[in-house]
Amino acid sequence: MSDILTHAIAALSEKLGDGFEGSAKFQIKGEGSILVDESGVREGDGDTDVTMIASAETFQGILEGDVNPTMAFMSGKLKIEGNMGMAMKLGAALS
């Protein structure tokens, strides 16, 4: 597992606590994928309610609070596939 994924999993675990109601996948270009669901946060790939695709820089900015997820989506830096409502719920949980 890359350092970027390790850091992202730790940061997401801290922000989301005991898990997330629903399922989401963060696909970090060139690094891999992170799954988030009621079981917690872990590296992996699979079917989820929503998939968010971004570069490592954009994803790191979102986790650190330097990048607004909505603005990243509007500017094309963050792509969302699947349930937009679930994406908004997750964005609110990360803020």
N, C-alpha and C positions, 0 to 999 in steps of 0.2 A: 504494500500500500504506500502511495506517495505521501510526502510530508504535507502536501496541500490537502489531501483527503483526510489525513489524520487530524490536522488542525480544524478542518471544516466539521468533521464528526464531533469533535470535542466542543466546538462553539455551538453547534446546533443542539447538542445534548443539554448544554447549559441553558440555552434560551428556551427550549421546549419542555424541560423537566422530564416528567414521567411518560411523555409520548404525545402523540397528535391524533385527534379523532379524525380518521380518514387516512388516506395514503398519498404520498407524494414522492417523486424522484427528482433529485438534482443531478443533472448531467453536466459535468464540468468538462469542457472541451479539452481533449488531450490528456485527461487525468483519470476519468472513470465516473462512476455513479454512486450516489448516496440515497438510500431509502429511508423514509420517515413514515412511521405509522404508530398505532397504539402500543406496539412493542418497544418503540424507541427509535434510535438512529443507528444506522450501520451501513457499511459498504455493501453494495449489491446492485443487482439489476433485476427488474421484473415488472409486471403490470401494476400500475398505480392509477389513482383517480386523476392525477395531474403530473405532468413532467415539465420541469423548468430547465431550460438549456441556456448556459452562459459560459463566458470565458472564466478562467480562474480569477483574474483581476476583478471582474464584475461581481462574481460570487463573493469574493473576499470583502469587497466594498459593502455589499449588502449585509454581510455578517457583522462587520465592524461599525455599521451605521453611517458610513460615509456615502453610500449610494442608496437612494430611495428606490425600492423595487418597482413601484408604479412608473417612475420616470425612466428607469432602465428598460422597462417593457415598451413604453411609448417611444423611446429613442432607438429601439431595435437591438439593444444590448442584451436583453433578456427575452427569450422566446418561450411561449407557454403552449403546451399541447394538452388537451383534455379539459377537465372541469374548471372553468374560470372562477366559479364561486369558491372552490377549494383553494385555488391559487391565491385569491384575495384573503381568505381565512388564514392561510399560512403566512402571507405577507404581513398581516396584522400581528400574528404571533411573534414574528421576528423583529418587529419594531420596538 
